[in-house]
Amino acid sequence: MKTLLVTGGAGFIGSNFVLDVLELGGYRVVNLDALTYAGNLETLAGVADHPAYRFEHGDIGDRERVQAILAEHQPVAIVNFAAESHVDRSIDGPAAFVQTNVVGTLTLLECALAHWRGLAIDGQDAFRFLHVSTDEVYGSLGPVGRFSEESPYQPNSPYSASKAASDHLVRAFHHTYGLPVLTTNCSNNYGPCQFPEKLIPLVIQKALAGEDLPVYGDGRNVRDWLYVRDHCRAILRVLEIGRVGEVYNVGGDAERENIQVVKSLCALLDERKPLADGRRRESLIRFVKDRPGHDRRYAIDASKIKRELGWRQSESFESGLARTVDWYLAHQPWVQRVLDGSYRMQRLGEG
């Protein structure tokens, strides 16, 4: 059975990818994760004893640890999810983002390169380094147009700047050393197991508690939303048949203003779990001071991955959002245990 080394596999997208791969079968998965605030092994409790799964506690910036794991497990591919990923946190503390997303990715690339060079020719031909990135590296769009793989990089937050740097390092290791790499840039993910710092799970939790629902600025910022399991299937597709050295944008064709997303969540929760006092949750919406440097609009052109690799999303925004709300309603103990840590849904990233 072929082995994948998945870095950051206890995070939101990474854990969904691990679960998806093990469900589909065909791979053994080694999960390397530092278990920072957004890493949660409880998400993977159901596969902890799976014969095709192994957890390794460690940081991608720990060269000796990564080298030892590569030597022991001999993966045919590395799928790199490991990253500091919350924009608001990057505003408050950019150094951690540079350390993990830039320095950590560089260390991982150097270890991957040494590992790849030590493989036999057929092993080198089969090996892949897949780097998972974001549409935020492209900056902000006006009212029309979408990001393509040829869009220039114009990152506007410390988070997106650090991810842009890591993307460039991945590209450089391919063009300079020949390392067989792939890069995906995705739009906003949502779905089960997302850390409740992001918009959708944050609004769900505050709305369930009958608390004010903070919306940045005028609420008209636009994001393209992608259901996380659709994203995971896209990553696996790229890993298996993507062309070495290529970039693939992955989007959900689901542009929504933030205020629309919040109102949709309110309606779903009112239907499923009405407030005891009879209030409609839309009445809880409060517009708050905008995030510094808040990009106005993102939108992904995913035609390349659809045309070349045959990937299609299975969830509409409406069906995916309903699934997400139902998951959080059914997994409140999971959420509460996550919130037992240092994060209490307080406002971050005010500069």
C-alpha positions, 0 to 999 in steps of 0.5 A: 500500500502506498504511503502519503505523508500528510502534514497538518493533518489534524487541522480543519482541511487536513483532517477531512483529507485524512478521513476522505483518503482512509474512507476511499482506501488505497493509501496508508496515511502518516499524519505529521502535526504539531497540534497547535491551537487549531489542531485537534486529534479528536476529529480523527479519533474514529481512525486512530486505530485504523491499520492504514493510519499513523500519527506523528507529533512534530513540526514541519520546521523540525528537520531531524524529525521530518528526516526520520519520518521520511526515512521510516515511512518512505512516502510516495507523496507529501501533501502539505496542509501545515500552516498558520491560516487565520488572517486575524491572528496574522494581523496580531502576530505575523512572526509566527506565520513567517516561521511556519508558512515560510521557514517551515515550508522551506525546511520541509522542501529541503527534506523532501528534496533530499529524500527524493534524490535518494530514491531509485529512478522509478521512485523519483518518477512516482514521487510528488510534493503537493502544496496546499495554498489559498486564493488570498495570495492573489490579492483583492478583486474588483466587482468583476473577474476571477482569479486564474492560475496566471493571476499575479500575486498581490497578497495584502495580509501577513497571512497571505504574504507568508503563503505567497512566499511558500508558493514561490519556494515550492515553484523554485524547488521545482525549477531549480532542483527538479523536485516534482511539485504540485500546488493548489490554490483554493477559495474559502473552505467550510464544513465539519470540524472547522475551528470556531474562529472562522466566519461560519462556525463562529456565527453558528456558535454565537447564534446558538447562544443568542449572542450578537453576530459581528459582521465586519464593515458593511458586510459586502465583502465577497468570498467564493465558498468551497465545501471542504470534502469537495476540496479534498477530492480535488486535492486527491485528483491533483495528486494522482493525475495532475501535471508536475509543476502545475498550479490548479485553482479550486473553487466552489462557484459560490460567490456570496457576500458575508452578510448573505452567508450570515443571514443564511445561517440565521435562517437555517438555525431558526428553522432547526433550533429556534431561540427560546424567546422567539427572536429571529436571529437576523436581529442579532447581526451587528456591524463592527469595525472592519478588519485592517486591509480587508480584501473586498472580493475573491473569486476563483476560476476553476475551469483548469482543474475541471477541464484537465482533471475532470473534477467537479464539486458535489455540493452547492453552497445551499446543500453544503451549508445545511450539512455544515449546520447539521454537523455542528448541531450534532457535535456540540460536545466537540465544539465545547472541548475545542473552546476549552482552550485559549480561544473564546470566540473573542475578536482578533485582528484589530491591529 
